Amino acid sequence: MACDMTFASREKALLSQWEVGIGMVAGGGPMARLPRQIGRGRALEVLLGSDDISGELAEAYGYVNRALPDAELDAFVDALASRISSFDKWAISNTKRLVNAASLAPEVEMAAGWEACITSVLRPSTQARFKTFRELGWHEPGDAENRLGSYLPRVNR
């Protein structure tokens, strides 16, 4: 959500805001940024549902700019980046500055989310869920790390 533009593979992308599923508030700005990006109802679905989101659904929700076939993704992004980089830097910079001023969350909203995140991480119940999640393979290469949302029901047993 902090990127200027995002693109995803239709076949391989899985996005996740899994934090509520283990008893914490997400840090880094999702509460301030996501509702502006995809709307309040969808943001609540993503954040409170804590489920894996496919590239196709992410595109439909506006979570990513586009979801493309995996075989086309790199070429599309490279071509777009090359095109943009050929344009006048002053025009690019000022366009981004004005779009940011009109659309990004104020710093105070970001700080409030970060404070809630830190508070939630320190809760004993969240620490217990972290331990269970790690035992299931979180933060290790493999299925649990690749499909966080699908593992949350096991954490909350």
N, C-alpha and C positions, 0 to 999 in steps of 0.2 A: 504494500500500500504506500510505501514511501518512494516508489519508483515513478518516474515521469510517465512511462508507458509500460504495459505488461502484455506478454504474449504467451500462449500456452499450447502444448501439444494436445490435440483432441484425444489421442489414444493413451497418452502416458501421464498427463498432468493430474495430480491430486493436491488440492489446496486444503488446508485445515486450520481452523482456529479452535484448537482442542482444549484450551485452558480451562474453561468453565467445567468441562467434563472431569477435571481432577480437582476442582474446588478452588480455582484461582481466577483472578481477573487478568486478562491479557495485557501485557505491557507493550510499549512501543507505539501506541496510538490508535489501535483498532476502534475504540469507542468514539474517538474524535474523527477519524477518517472514513471508516467504513459506511456509516449512515449517509454521509455526503456522497459517497461513491455509488452505493447500490440502493439507497433508500432505507428508511428506518425499519420497516417490517422485515425486509430481507436481511439487514444487518443483525437484527435480533435472531432470526432463524439461523444464520451462520454462527453467531457468537454463542447463543444459548444451546443450539442443537449440537455444536461441537462435532459435527460429522465431516467426513471427507467429501470434498466437492470436486467433481470432474471438470476437466477443461471446458467441456461443452456447456455445463451448467454455469460455470464461472463466466463464460462469455455471455450467456443469456441474461445473467444477473448484472452484468457490467463490472464484475470483479476484475476481469482482464479486458484489454482492448479487443483482442481476437483470440480465438482458438483455431489453430490450423492443423491440417494433417501433419503428423510428425515429420514425414519426409520433406515437407515444404517449409517447416518452421525456420530453420537456420537461414535459408536463402532469403526468405521474406524479411527477416529482421536485419540481415546484412544489407539488403538492398535499401530498406528504409533508412538505416543508419547512414549509409553512404550518401543517399539523396539529401538527408538533412544536413550532413556535414559539408555538403557543397554550397550551402546557402550562407548568406551574410551573417556573421557571428553576432553583430550588434542587434540585428532583427530577431535572431533566435533568442538571445539573452533577454531582450525587453519583452518579447512575447511571453516567455516563460515567467518572467517577473510579474507581469500583469495577470496572467492566468493563475499563478500562485496566490496573489493578493486576493483574487476573487473567489478562490475555491479551497484553499488549505485551512485547516483548523488553527485557531489561535494557539499560541504556546501555552497559555493557561489551561486549555483543555487537554493538551498533551501531558502537562505536568500532573494534573488530577488523575489521569489514567495510570500514569507511572506510579504515583503514590499508592493507589488502590492495588496495583499489581504487587508491589513490594510488601504491603500489609498482608495480602492474601497468601503469598509464598511462605510467610513466617508462621502461618496458622498450623498447629499440630495435625489437624485433619488433612490439610493439604500435603504436609510432609509425609504422612502415612501413605497417601495416594501416590506421591512421587516414588516412594520405595516400591510399592506394588507395580507401578508402571515400569520402573527400571528392571524389575524381576521378569517382566513380560518381554523385555527387549528394547525398551525405549532408549534412545541415544546409542544404539548399536546398529550396525548394518543389518538389514533384514526386514521382514514383513511388518513387525510392530512399528518400526520407524517409518516405513513407507506408507502405512495405512493407519495413522494414529487414531482417527475417528472410530474405526471399526474395533479397536482394542479398548476403548473407554468403558463399555459395559463390564468388562472383566475387572477393571480397576475399581469399580463402584459396587462390587458384590459385598 
